[in-house]
Amino acid sequence: MNMLTIRGVHVFRGYLDGEQQRAILNAVREIARAAPPFTPVTARGRPMSVQMTAAGRFGWYSDRRGYRYVPHHPSGTDWPPIPPEIMAIWEDLADCPRAPECCLVNFYGEGARMGLHQDKDEASFDHPVVSVSLGDDGLFRIGNVERGGGTESIWLNSGDVVVLGGAARLVHHGVDRIRFGSSQLLSNGGRLNLTLRVVT
């Protein structure tokens, strides 16, 4: 494992080995069984290209009413607890006294992407966001706190972990594309991204 820092964002290359990746993938499958993935829509009513679910006290949700955290899955059931294998990543890398209250799970299929955005629906920006990549490579773009200006990109591989904290907590970031089929972890291809956040 080695760490790169790009615009204040810490990228832990190869943080999870193959066995750890498979264990977390199994944990994500349990999350998906309890809280089936759904396709959110933007405030403008357009479906996103990713599928989404969550674990923890809250899940992130989007519809025409806007972006927000909600205590229940769209079906009305509680979100499942965050698995210990995922909590361990936060405890090792976040350097934060608070435990995460949401583990957002995004699935990127072939052609999926995520435009530049800030994670700013939380009550405080004093706590980091920890992001875990599993499966196919994703081209991760890092911008600035203010909208506009230059950006830098890096390919994230399965097992990489990114921490956005401190002055970089509110940088704009996104995923331009994935290399579909570049990983053997997900048998049908695709990328999973887990993001851990303190919500309240």
Backbone as a printed PyTorch tensor [residue, N CA C, xyz], in Angstrom:
tensor([[[  0.8440,  -1.1920,   0.0000],
         [  0.0000,   0.0000,   0.0000],
         [  0.8800,   1.2430,   0.0000]],

        [[  0.5010,   2.2470,  -0.7760],
         [  1.1590,   3.5440,  -0.6790],
         [  0.1060,   4.6380,  -0.7590]],

        [[  0.4370,   5.8180,  -0.2600],
         [ -0.5140,   6.9140,  -0.2180],
         [ -0.0770,   8.0420,  -1.1350]],

        [[ -0.9900,   8.5230,  -1.9590],
         [ -0.7900,   9.7050,  -2.7800],
         [ -1.6980,  10.8110,  -2.2450]],

        [[ -1.2610,  12.0470,  -2.3850],
         [ -2.1020,  13.1790,  -2.0130],
         [ -2.2680,  14.0800,  -3.2250]],

        [[ -3.5090,  14.2780,  -3.6410],
         [ -3.8340,  15.1010,  -4.7980],
         [ -4.8220,  16.1690,  -4.3500]],

        [[ -4.3860,  17.4260,  -4.3850],
         [ -5.2480,  18.5350,  -3.9780],
         [ -5.8000,  18.3410,  -2.5690]],

        [[ -5.0000,  17.7570,  -1.7080],
         [ -5.3950,  17.5230,  -0.3270],
         [ -6.1810,  16.2480,  -0.1020]],

        [[ -6.5310,  15.5400,  -1.1840],
         [ -7.2690,  14.2790,  -1.0900],
         [ -6.2560,  13.1390,  -0.9670]],

        [[ -6.4210,  12.2940,   0.0400],
         [ -5.5010,  11.1770,   0.2650],
         [ -6.0240,   9.9270,  -0.4390]],

        [[ -5.1660,   9.3250,  -1.2560],
         [ -5.5100,   8.1060,  -1.9910],
         [ -4.6080,   6.9880,  -1.4820]],

        [[ -5.2110,   5.9890,  -0.8500],
         [ -4.4700,   4.8410,  -0.3090],
         [ -4.5480,   3.7170,  -1.3380]],

        [[ -3.4660,   3.5810,  -2.0920],
         [ -3.3950,   2.5930,  -3.1540],
         [ -3.2690,   1.1830,  -2.5830]],

        [[ -4.1020,   0.2530,  -3.0660],
         [ -3.9830,  -1.1340,  -2.6530],
         [ -4.2150,  -1.3580,  -1.1730]],

        [[ -5.0650,  -0.5280,  -0.5670],
         [ -5.3050,  -0.6540,   0.8750],
         [ -5.9120,  -2.0160,   1.2230]],

        [[ -6.8240,  -2.4970,   0.3990],
         [ -7.4750,  -3.7890,   0.6530],
         [ -6.8820,  -4.8560,  -0.2570]],

        [[ -6.4520,  -5.9580,   0.3390],
         [ -5.9600,  -7.0630,  -0.4830],
         [ -7.1510,  -7.8600,  -1.0300]],

        [[ -6.8540,  -8.8780,  -1.8300],
         [ -7.9150,  -9.6320,  -2.4770],
         [ -8.8830, -10.2710,  -1.5120]],

        [[ -8.3760, -10.8710,  -0.4460],
         [ -9.2520, -11.5180,   0.5330],
         [-10.1560, -10.5010,   1.2160]],

        [[ -9.6070,  -9.3480,   1.5740],
         [-10.4190,  -8.3080,   2.1960],
         [-11.4810,  -7.7840,   1.2370]],

        [[-11.1200,  -7.6300,  -0.0260],
         [-12.0970,  -7.1630,  -1.0210],
         [-13.2570,  -8.1430,  -1.1380]],

        [[-12.9510,  -9.4280,  -1.1670],
         [-14.0220, -10.4250,  -1.2870],
         [-14.9040, -10.4370,  -0.0410]],

        [[-14.3040, -10.2430,   1.1310],
         [-15.0900, -10.2090,   2.3680],
         [-16.0330,  -9.0080,   2.3720]],

        [[-15.5470,  -7.8490,   1.9100],
         [-16.3930,  -6.6640,   1.8770],
         [-17.4680,  -6.8040,   0.8010]],

        [[-17.1130,  -7.4160,  -0.3330],
         [-18.1190,  -7.6650,  -1.3650],
         [-19.2510,  -8.5260,  -0.8190]],

        [[-18.9290,  -9.5540,  -0.0550],
         [-19.9660, -10.3940,   0.5540],
         [-20.8230,  -9.5870,   1.5190]],

        [[-20.1930,  -8.6760,   2.2710],
         [-20.9420,  -7.8220,   3.1890],
         [-21.8810,  -6.8900,   2.4180]],

        [[-21.4110,  -6.3780,   1.2750],
         [-22.2620,  -5.5090,   0.4560],
         [-23.4460,  -6.2910,  -0.1040]],

        [[-23.2280,  -7.5380,  -0.4600],
         [-24.3390,  -8.3580,  -0.9470],
         [-25.4060,  -8.5270,   0.1250]],

        [[-24.9840,  -8.6550,   1.3870],
         [-25.9500,  -8.7400,   2.4900],
         [-26.7150,  -7.4270,   2.6350]],

        [[-26.0170,  -6.3010,   2.4800],
         [-26.6930,  -4.9980,   2.5150],
         [-27.7560,  -4.9470,   1.4220]],

        [[-27.3750,  -5.3860,   0.2150],
         [-28.2940,  -5.3100,  -0.9270],
         [-29.4940,  -6.2350,  -0.7580]],

        [[-29.3140,  -7.3460,  -0.0610],
         [-30.4480,  -8.2280,   0.1930],
         [-31.4380,  -7.5640,   1.1400]],

        [[-30.9150,  -6.8790,   2.1520],
         [-31.7830,  -6.2280,   3.1340],
         [-32.3830,  -4.9290,   2.5900]],

        [[-31.6300,  -4.2290,   1.7340],
         [-32.0490,  -2.9360,   1.1830],
         [-31.7500,  -2.9440,  -0.3090]],

        [[-32.6550,  -3.4640,  -1.1330],
         [-32.3700,  -3.6330,  -2.5670],
         [-31.9800,  -2.3230,  -3.2390]],

        [[-30.9750,  -2.3720,  -4.1240],
         [-30.5510,  -1.1630,  -4.8340],
         [-31.6860,  -0.5690,  -5.6660]],

        [[-31.6570,   0.7490,  -5.8030],
         [-32.6540,   1.4780,  -6.5780],
         [-31.9330,   2.5350,  -7.4130]],

        [[-32.6220,   3.0940,  -8.3770],
         [-32.0580,   4.1360,  -9.2340],
         [-32.6430,   5.4810,  -8.8120]],

        [[-31.8440,   6.3490,  -8.1830],
         [-32.3670,   7.6570,  -7.7730],
         [-32.5280,   8.5740,  -8.9810]],

        [[-33.3280,   9.6210,  -8.8050],
         [-33.4740,  10.6370,  -9.8400],
         [-32.9600,  11.9630,  -9.2930]],

        [[-32.5030,  12.8090, -10.1840],
         [-32.0130,  14.1280,  -9.7870],
         [-33.1900,  15.0410,  -9.4610]],

        [[-32.8700,  16.2210,  -8.9310],
         [-33.9200,  17.2060,  -8.6350],
         [-34.6500,  17.6420,  -9.8980]],

        [[-34.0090,  17.4470, -11.0540],
         [-34.6550,  17.7690, -12.3330],
         [-35.4530,  16.6020, -12.8870]],

        [[-35.4800,  15.4900, -12.1460],
         [-36.2790,  14.3440, -12.5520],
         [-35.5920,  13.3760, -13.4830]],

        [[-34.2840,  13.5270, -13.6670],
         [-33.5550,  12.6260, -14.5660],
         [-32.9730,  11.4550, -13.7760]],

        [[-33.1450,  10.2240, -14.2410],
         [-32.5530,   9.0810, -13.5420],
         [-31.0220,   9.1630, -13.5420]],

        [[-30.4050,   8.8490, -12.4180],
         [-28.9480,   8.7670, -12.3680],
         [-28.4930,   7.4870, -13.0600]],

        [[-27.2280,   7.4450, -13.4570],
         [-26.7110,   6.2660, -14.1490],
         [-26.2140,   5.1990, -13.1850]],

        [[-26.1780,   5.5070, -11.8840],
         [-25.7630,   4.5260, -10.8920],
         [-26.9880,   3.9620, -10.1790]],

        [[-26.8200,   2.7530,  -9.6470],
         [-27.7900,   2.2090,  -8.6990],
         [-27.2410,   2.4040,  -7.3000]],

        [[-28.1310,   2.4840,  -6.3160],
         [-27.7230,   2.9250,  -4.9920],
         [-28.4640,   2.1670,  -3.8930]],

        [[-27.7590,   1.9320,  -2.7900],
         [-28.3890,   1.4980,  -1.5520],
         [-27.5090,   2.0210,  -0.4200]],

        [[-27.7850,   1.6150,   0.8150],
         [-27.0160,   2.1560,   1.9380],
         [-27.1530,   1.2620,   3.1590]],

        [[-26.2740,   1.5180,   4.1190],
         [-26.3300,   0.8840,   5.4370],
         [-26.0560,   1.9660,   6.4760]],

        [[-26.5240,   1.7300,   7.6970],
         [-26.3050,   2.6830,   8.7750],
         [-27.6090,   3.3130,   9.2450]],

        [[-27.4970,   4.3650,  10.0330],
         [-28.6900,   5.0650,  10.5270],
         [-29.4310,   5.7710,   9.4050]],

        [[-28.6980,   6.1860,   8.3740],
         [-29.2800,   6.9560,   7.2850],
         [-28.8080,   6.4280,   5.9380]],

        [[-29.6190,   6.6760,   4.9340],
         [-29.2120,   6.4880,   3.5550],
         [-29.3900,   7.8010,   2.8140]],

        [[-28.5990,   7.9930,   1.7610],
         [-28.7430,   9.2080,   0.9540],
         [-29.8110,   8.9620,  -0.0930]],

        [[-30.6180,   9.9870,  -0.3720],
         [-31.7470,   9.8190,  -1.2810],
         [-31.9100,  11.0720,  -2.1280]],

        [[-32.4070,  10.8900,  -3.3170],
         [-32.6050,  12.0120,  -4.2320],
         [-33.8880,  11.8110,  -5.0280]],

        [[-34.6720,  12.8800,  -5.1280],
         [-35.8300,  12.8990,  -6.0070],
         [-36.1140,  14.3530,  -6.3720]],

        [[-37.2730,  14.6440,  -6.9040],
         [-37.5760,  16.0130,  -7.3330],
         [-37.6020,  16.9980,  -6.1640]],

        [[-37.7110,  16.4890,  -4.9440],
         [-37.6830,  17.3600,  -3.7650],
         [-36.2630,  17.7430,  -3.3700]],

        [[-35.2680,  17.1120,  -3.9800],
         [-33.8880,  17.4620,  -3.6990],
         [-33.1030,  16.3170,  -3.0990]],

        [[-31.9080,  16.6480,  -2.6100],
         [-30.9550,  15.6740,  -2.0960],
         [-30.9690,  15.7200,  -0.5800]],

        [[-30.9900,  14.5530,   0.0560],
         [-31.1040,  14.5250,   1.5110],
         [-30.8080,  13.1200,   2.0390]],

        [[-30.6180,  13.0420,   3.3620],
         [-30.5030,  11.7560,   4.0440],
         [-31.8600,  11.3740,   4.6140]],

        [[-32.1560,  10.0880,   4.5400],
         [-33.4360,   9.5860,   5.0460],
         [-33.1780,   8.3690,   5.9380]],

        [[-34.0320,   8.1500,   6.9660],
         [-33.7970,   7.0470,   7.8940],
         [-34.3040,   5.6980,   7.4090]],

        [[-34.9640,   5.6680,   6.2490],
         [-35.5430,   4.4130,   5.7690],
         [-35.2640,   4.2240,   4.2770]],

        [[-35.1790,   2.9620,   3.8960],
         [-35.1190,   2.5760,   2.4870],
         [-36.4340,   3.0040,   1.8060]],

        [[-36.4330,   3.2370,   0.4810],
         [-37.6910,   3.6060,  -0.1830],
         [-38.8450,   2.6390,   0.0690]],

        [[-38.5340,   1.3850,   0.4130],
         [-39.5850,   0.4160,   0.7290],
         [-40.2160,   0.6680,   2.0880]],

        [[-39.5750,   1.5180,   2.9060],
         [-40.0760,   1.7970,   4.2490],
         [-39.3290,   1.0670,   5.3560]],

        [[-38.4630,   0.1250,   4.9960],
         [-37.7070,  -0.6080,   6.0080],
         [-36.4890,   0.1890,   6.4570]],

        [[-35.9970,  -0.1430,   7.6580],
         [-34.7730,   0.4820,   8.1400],
         [-33.5930,   0.0420,   7.2720]],

        [[-32.5870,   0.9120,   7.1630],
         [-31.3440,   0.5040,   6.5300],
         [-30.6350,  -0.5200,   7.4190]],

        [[-29.9590,  -1.4960,   6.8620],
         [-29.2160,  -2.4590,   7.6910],
         [-28.0060,  -1.7750,   8.3470]],

        [[-27.4660,  -2.3700,   9.4170],
         [-26.2780,  -1.7860,  10.0460],
         [-25.0570,  -1.8710,   9.1420]],

        [[-24.1090,  -0.9700,   9.3800],
         [-22.8550,  -0.9970,   8.6270],
         [-22.0400,  -2.2120,   9.0780]],

        [[-21.6360,  -3.0840,   8.1750],
         [-20.8970,  -4.2930,   8.5650],
         [-19.5470,  -3.9580,   9.2030]],

        [[-19.0830,  -4.8020,  10.1290],
         [-17.8190,  -4.5250,  10.8180],
         [-16.6180,  -4.4560,   9.8870]],

        [[-16.6290,  -5.2280,   8.7830],
         [-15.5010,  -5.1950,   7.8480],
         [-15.3430,  -3.8010,   7.2290]],

        [[-16.4640,  -3.1100,   7.0450],
         [-16.4340,  -1.7690,   6.4760],
         [-16.1220,  -0.7380,   7.5520]],

        [[-16.6770,  -0.9250,   8.7330],
         [-16.3890,  -0.0200,   9.8530],
         [-14.8880,   0.0080,  10.1530]],

        [[-14.2240,  -1.1260,   9.9830],
         [-12.7930,  -1.2080,  10.2980],
         [-11.9680,  -0.2620,   9.4290]],

        [[-12.3990,  -0.0180,   8.1890],
         [-11.6770,   0.9080,   7.3080],
         [-11.7570,   2.3190,   7.8720]],

        [[-12.9510,   2.7240,   8.2870],
         [-13.1340,   4.0430,   8.8990],
         [-12.2550,   4.1870,  10.1400]],

        [[-12.2900,   3.1810,  10.9830],
         [-11.5400,   3.2490,  12.2390],
         [-10.0410,   3.3700,  11.9910]],

        [[ -9.5600,   2.8120,  10.9000],
         [ -8.1300,   2.8520,  10.6000],
         [ -7.7000,   4.1520,   9.9210]],

        [[ -8.5460,   4.7110,   9.0550],
         [ -8.1080,   5.8000,   8.1910],
         [ -8.7500,   7.1550,   8.4690]],

        [[ -9.9160,   7.1930,   9.1130],
         [-10.6640,   8.4490,   9.1820],
         [-10.0800,   9.4470,  10.1680]],

        [[ -9.3990,   8.9820,  11.2120],
         [ -8.8880,   9.8790,  12.2490],
         [-10.0150,  10.7920,  12.7430]],

        [[-11.1190,  10.1660,  13.1470],
         [-12.3310,  10.8980,  13.5150],
         [-12.9420,  10.2550,  14.7620]],

        [[-13.3210,  11.0630,  15.7770],
         [-13.9020,  10.4850,  16.9910],
         [-15.3250,   9.9780,  16.8030]],

        [[-15.9950,  10.4220,  15.7520],
         [-17.3630,   9.9980,  15.4900],
         [-17.3790,   8.7590,  14.6070]],

        [[-18.3700,   7.9070,  14.8050],
         [-18.5700,   6.7580,  13.9240],
         [-19.4070,   7.1840,  12.7270]],

        [[-19.2170,   6.5660,  11.5770],
         [-20.0460,   6.9150,  10.4170],
         [-21.4960,   6.5120,  10.6500]],

        [[-22.3900,   7.3210,  10.1240],
         [-23.8260,   7.0500,  10.2520],
         [-24.4430,   6.6040,   8.9360]],

        [[-23.6620,   6.6440,   7.8770],
         [-24.1410,   6.2030,   6.5700],
         [-22.9920,   5.5650,   5.8110]],

        [[-23.2690,   4.4160,   5.2200],
         [-22.3820,   3.8190,   4.2170],
         [-23.1900,   3.7660,   2.9360]],

        [[-22.9430,   4.7280,   2.0660],
         [-23.6400,   4.7890,   0.7820],
         [-22.9570,   3.8240,  -0.1870]],

        [[-23.7370,   3.0190,  -0.8780],
         [-23.2150,   2.0460,  -1.8420],
         [-23.7180,   2.4220,  -3.2290]],

        [[-22.8030,   2.7690,  -4.1180],
         [-23.1390,   3.0740,  -5.5150],
         [-22.5950,   1.9760,  -6.4110]],

        [[-23.4320,   1.4940,  -7.3230],
         [-22.9830,   0.5130,  -8.3130],
         [-22.9370,   1.1770,  -9.6790]],

        [[-21.7600,   1.1180, -10.3150],
         [-21.5420,   1.6560, -11.6550],
         [-21.5190,   0.4960, -12.6480]],

        [[-22.5220,   0.4040, -13.4800],
         [-22.5020,  -0.5540, -14.5670],
         [-21.8050,   0.0430, -15.7830]],

        [[-21.8370,  -0.6640, -16.8860],
         [-21.1820,  -0.1820, -18.1000],
         [-21.7920,   1.1500, -18.5220]],

        [[-20.9600,   2.1600, -18.7270],
         [-21.4170,   3.4660, -19.1540],
         [-21.8250,   4.4050, -18.0320]],

        [[-21.8380,   3.9440, -16.7890],
         [-22.2480,   4.8020, -15.6730],
         [-21.1420,   5.7990, -15.3240]],

        [[-21.5390,   6.9330, -14.7820],
         [-20.6070,   7.9700, -14.3750],
         [-21.2400,   8.7830, -13.2470]],

        [[-20.4580,   9.6770, -12.6710],
         [-20.9520,  10.5810, -11.6370],
         [-20.3140,  11.9390, -11.8780]],

        [[-21.1330,  12.9420, -12.1580],
         [-20.6220,  14.2720, -12.4560],
         [-19.9430,  14.9040, -11.2480]],

        [[-19.1660,  15.9570, -11.5070],
         [-18.4900,  16.6710, -10.4250],
         [-19.5130,  17.2070,  -9.4320]],

        [[-19.2620,  16.9650,  -8.1560],
         [-20.1890,  17.3760,  -7.1100],
         [-19.4340,  17.5260,  -5.7970]],

        [[-20.0730,  18.1140,  -4.8200],
         [-19.5600,  18.1750,  -3.4530],
         [-20.4450,  17.3100,  -2.5640]],

        [[-19.8570,  16.6920,  -1.5440],
         [-20.6440,  15.9970,  -0.5260],
         [-20.9530,  17.0310,   0.5600]],

        [[-22.1460,  17.6240,   0.4930],
         [-22.4470,  18.7170,   1.4120],
         [-23.8680,  18.6610,   1.9690]],

        [[-24.4450,  17.4620,   2.0320],
         [-25.7640,  17.3100,   2.6270],
         [-25.6770,  16.9230,   4.1040]],

        [[-24.4630,  16.8840,   4.6430],
         [-24.2630,  16.5350,   6.0510],
         [-24.4180,  17.7900,   6.9140]],

        [[-24.6890,  17.5850,   8.2140],
         [-24.8910,  18.7150,   9.1270],
         [-23.5940,  19.4690,   9.3960]],

        [[-22.4670,  18.7870,   9.3150],
         [-21.1590,  19.3980,   9.5640],
         [-20.1560,  18.8550,   8.5510]],

        [[-19.1960,  19.7040,   8.1970],
         [-18.1360,  19.2780,   7.2840],
         [-16.8260,  19.0700,   8.0320]],

        [[-16.9110,  18.9100,   9.3460],
         [-15.7200,  18.6990,  10.1720],
         [-15.2250,  17.2630,  10.1200]],

        [[-16.0440,  16.3700,   9.5880],
         [-15.7060,  14.9470,   9.5730],
         [-15.4190,  14.5050,   8.1420]],

        [[-14.4750,  13.6100,   7.9580],
         [-14.0900,  13.2220,   6.5990],
         [-15.1280,  12.3380,   5.9240]],

        [[-14.9650,  12.1820,   4.6300],
         [-15.6690,  11.1700,   3.8440],
         [-14.6310,  10.1430,   3.4190]],

        [[-14.9140,   8.8780,   3.6750],
         [-14.0050,   7.7830,   3.3120],
         [-14.6710,   6.9690,   2.2070]],

        [[-13.9560,   6.8080,   1.0960],
         [-14.5220,   6.2070,  -0.1100],
         [-13.7200,   4.9700,  -0.5010]],

        [[-14.4150,   3.8560,  -0.7110],
         [-13.7920,   2.5630,  -1.0050],
         [-14.1650,   2.1340,  -2.4230]],

        [[-13.1790,   1.7260,  -3.2190],
         [-13.4170,   1.2520,  -4.5850],
         [-13.2850,  -0.2650,  -4.6470]],

        [[-14.2640,  -0.8980,  -5.2830],
         [-14.2460,  -2.3430,  -5.5080],
         [-14.6490,  -2.6220,  -6.9500]],

        [[-13.9880,  -3.5700,  -7.5830],
         [-14.3660,  -3.9550,  -8.9380],
         [-13.6090,  -3.1710,  -9.9950]],

        [[-14.3040,  -2.8340, -11.0690],
         [-13.6580,  -2.2160, -12.2260],
         [-13.0100,  -0.8770, -11.8820]],

        [[-11.9490,  -0.5520, -12.6350],
         [-11.2620,   0.7290, -12.4480],
         [-12.2100,   1.8860, -12.7430]],

        [[-12.0680,   2.9660, -11.9700],
         [-12.8620,   4.1630, -12.1910],
         [-11.9630,   5.3850, -12.3290]],

        [[-12.2490,   6.2420, -13.3110],
         [-11.4680,   7.4540, -13.5110],
         [-12.0340,   8.5450, -12.6070]],

        [[-11.3200,   8.8140, -11.5240],
         [-11.7610,   9.7270, -10.4600],
         [-11.2030,  11.1120, -10.7350]],

        [[-12.0940,  12.0920, -10.8260],
         [-11.6840,  13.4690, -11.1080],
         [-11.7950,  14.3100,  -9.8370]],

        [[-10.7580,  15.0900,  -9.5610],
         [-10.7120,  15.9460,  -8.3780],
         [-10.5860,  17.3880,  -8.8340]],

        [[-11.5050,  18.2290,  -8.3620],
         [-11.4930,  19.6370,  -8.7180],
         [-11.1250,  20.5180,  -7.5360]],

        [[-11.8720,  21.5860,  -7.3750],
         [-11.6000,  22.5970,  -6.3620],
         [-12.7970,  22.7300,  -5.4260]],

        [[-12.6020,  23.4400,  -4.3250],
         [-13.7360,  23.7120,  -3.4460],
         [-14.7330,  24.6130,  -4.1630]],

        [[-14.2310,  25.6400,  -4.8090],
         [-15.0940,  26.4890,  -5.6210],
         [-15.3250,  25.8080,  -6.9760]],

        [[-16.5050,  26.0240,  -7.5380],
         [-16.7990,  25.4250,  -8.8400],
         [-15.9170,  26.0530,  -9.9290]],

        [[-15.4770,  25.2400, -10.8820],
         [-14.6630,  25.7230, -11.9820],
         [-13.1820,  25.5440, -11.7130]],

        [[-12.3730,  25.9820, -12.6500],
         [-10.9250,  25.8440, -12.5290],
         [-10.4610,  24.4790, -13.0060]],

        [[ -9.1530,  24.2660, -12.8990],
         [ -8.5580,  23.0200, -13.3680],
         [ -8.9050,  21.8350, -12.4880]],

        [[ -8.7490,  20.6560, -13.0450],
         [ -8.9830,  19.4140, -12.3110],
         [ -7.8280,  18.4510, -12.5700]],

        [[ -7.7410,  17.4270, -11.7300],
         [ -6.7880,  16.3370, -11.9210],
         [ -7.5410,  15.0180, -11.8130]],

        [[ -7.0810,  14.0140, -12.5470],
         [ -7.7550,  12.7220, -12.5620],
         [ -6.7830,  11.6000, -12.2340]],

        [[ -7.3310,  10.5390, -11.6480],
         [ -6.5380,   9.3620, -11.3120],
         [ -7.4250,   8.1340, -11.4640]],

        [[ -6.8660,   7.0630, -12.0090],
         [ -7.5980,   5.8040, -12.0810],
         [ -7.5660,   5.1360, -10.7130]],

        [[ -8.7420,   4.8600, -10.1570],
         [ -8.8480,   4.1210,  -8.9090],
         [ -9.0790,   2.6560,  -9.2320]],

        [[ -8.3130,   1.7980,  -8.5520],
         [ -8.4030,   0.3600,  -8.7680],
         [ -9.1200,  -0.3070,  -7.5940]],

        [[ -9.5280,  -1.5400,  -7.8050],
         [-10.1990,  -2.2900,  -6.7540],
         [ -9.2800,  -2.4110,  -5.5350]],

        [[ -9.8050,  -2.0240,  -4.3690],
         [ -9.0280,  -2.0630,  -3.1390],
         [ -8.4530,  -0.7210,  -2.7320]],

        [[ -8.5480,   0.2910,  -3.6040],
         [ -8.0830,   1.6340,  -3.2410],
         [ -9.1040,   2.3080,  -2.3240]],

        [[ -8.6010,   3.1450,  -1.4240],
         [ -9.4690,   3.9140,  -0.5170],
         [ -9.0670,   5.3790,  -0.5960]],

        [[-10.0560,   6.2610,  -0.6670],
         [ -9.8430,   7.7080,  -0.7560],
         [-10.4230,   8.3730,   0.4870]],

        [[ -9.6880,   9.3290,   1.0370],
         [-10.1730,  10.0860,   2.1940],
         [-10.2110,  11.5710,   1.8300]],

        [[-11.4050,  12.1590,   1.9170],
         [-11.5890,  13.5910,   1.7160],
         [-11.8440,  14.2190,   3.0860]],

        [[-10.8810,  14.9850,   3.5610],
         [-11.0210,  15.5920,   4.8730],
         [-10.2650,  16.8990,   4.9540]],

        [[-10.4260,  17.5970,   6.0870],
         [ -9.7290,  18.8620,   6.2740],
         [-10.0960,  19.8620,   5.1990]],

        [[ -9.0920,  20.5420,   4.6450],
         [ -9.3360,  21.5520,   3.6100],
         [ -9.8950,  20.9440,   2.3280]],

        [[ -9.7240,  19.6250,   2.1590],
         [-10.2140,  18.9560,   0.9480],
         [-11.5890,  18.3220,   1.1320]],

        [[-12.2010,  18.5490,   2.2790],
         [-13.4900,  17.8970,   2.5580],
         [-14.5640,  18.2600,   1.5240]],

        [[-14.5370,  19.4810,   1.0190],
         [-15.5860,  19.9460,   0.1090],
         [-15.1040,  20.1230,  -1.3300]],

        [[-14.0090,  19.4860,  -1.6900],
         [-13.5970,  19.5920,  -3.0920],
         [-14.6320,  18.9240,  -3.9950]],

        [[-14.8020,  19.4970,  -5.1820],
         [-15.6450,  18.8500,  -6.1790],
         [-14.9360,  17.5840,  -6.6810]],

        [[-15.6970,  16.5440,  -6.8800],
         [-15.1190,  15.2820,  -7.3400],
         [-16.1860,  14.4970,  -8.0980]],

        [[-15.7460,  13.5570,  -8.8940],
         [-16.6770,  12.7480,  -9.6530],
         [-15.9670,  11.5900, -10.3270]],

        [[-16.7340,  10.7520, -11.0120],
         [-16.2000,   9.6040, -11.7500],
         [-16.6030,   9.7640, -13.2080]],

        [[-15.6110,   9.9900, -14.0660],
         [-15.8930,  10.2380, -15.4790],
         [-16.3090,   8.9780, -16.2220]],

        [[-15.6950,   7.8620, -15.8970],
         [-16.0430,   6.6140, -16.5670],
         [-15.3760,   5.4660, -15.8400]],

        [[-15.7920,   4.2500, -16.1790],
         [-15.1420,   3.0550, -15.6490],
         [-14.5820,   2.2400, -16.8090]],

        [[-13.5620,   1.4520, -16.4790],
         [-13.0460,   0.4770, -17.4610],
         [-13.8340,  -0.8130, -17.2370]],

        [[-14.9440,  -0.9340, -17.9480],
         [-15.8300,  -2.0750, -17.7030],
         [-15.1120,  -3.3780, -18.0300]],

        [[-15.1740,  -4.3150, -17.0770],
         [-14.5370,  -5.6090, -17.2650],
         [-13.0710,  -5.6590, -16.9090]],

        [[-12.5460,  -4.5890, -16.2850],
         [-11.1190,  -4.5570, -15.9530],
         [-10.7780,  -5.3130, -14.6770]],

        [[-11.7910,  -5.7120, -13.9070],
         [-11.5590,  -6.4430, -12.6550],
         [-12.2880,  -7.7730, -12.6880]],

        [[-11.7540,  -8.7420, -11.9800],
         [-12.3860, -10.0550, -11.8610],
         [-13.2620, -10.1580, -10.6150]],

        [[-13.3070,  -9.1000,  -9.7930],
         [-13.9850,  -9.2010,  -8.4950],
         [-15.4860,  -9.3980,  -8.6540]],

        [[-16.1210,  -8.6010,  -9.4930],
         [-17.5520,  -8.7500,  -9.7630],
         [-17.7130,  -9.5880, -11.0210]],

        [[-18.3770, -10.7230, -10.8880],
         [-18.3900, -11.7040, -11.9750],
         [-19.0020, -11.1400, -13.2640]],

        [[-19.9260, -10.2040, -13.1370],
         [-20.5590,  -9.6270, -14.3290],
         [-20.0250,  -8.2410, -14.6580]],

        [[-18.9320,  -7.8480, -14.0290],
         [-18.3460,  -6.5430, -14.2740],
         [-19.0370,  -5.4330, -13.5040]],

        [[-18.4380,  -4.2530, -13.5390],
         [-18.9930,  -3.1040, -12.8270],
         [-18.1230,  -2.6950, -11.6540]],

        [[-18.4410,  -1.5340, -11.1170],
         [-17.6800,  -0.9620, -10.0030],
         [-18.6100,  -0.6580,  -8.8390]],

        [[-18.1670,  -1.0030,  -7.6500],
         [-18.8630,  -0.6150,  -6.4200],
         [-18.0550,   0.4770,  -5.7250]],

        [[-18.7360,   1.5020,  -5.2680],
         [-18.1130,   2.5560,  -4.4850],
         [-18.8800,   2.7010,  -3.1740]],

        [[-18.1510,   2.5560,  -2.0810],
         [-18.7330,   2.7100,  -0.7510],
         [-18.2220,   4.0100,  -0.1570]],

        [[-19.1180,   4.8690,   0.3290],
         [-18.6600,   6.0850,   0.9840],
         [-19.2470,   6.1530,   2.3860]],

        [[-18.3530,   6.3570,   3.3420],
         [-18.7250,   6.4330,   4.7480],
         [-18.7670,   7.8840,   5.1660]],

        [[-19.8640,   8.2910,   5.8370],
         [-20.0360,   9.6950,   6.2300],
         [-20.6590,   9.8020,   7.6170]],

        [[-20.2990,  10.8510,   8.3260],
         [-21.0210,  11.2780,   9.5200],
         [-22.0950,  12.2450,   9.0510]],

        [[-23.3430,  11.9840,   9.4020],
         [-24.4650,  12.7380,   8.8420],
         [-24.9180,  13.8750,   9.7530]],

        [[-25.0840,  13.6030,  11.0440],
         [-25.6990,  14.5760,  11.9430],
         [-24.6600,  15.4800,  12.5960]]])
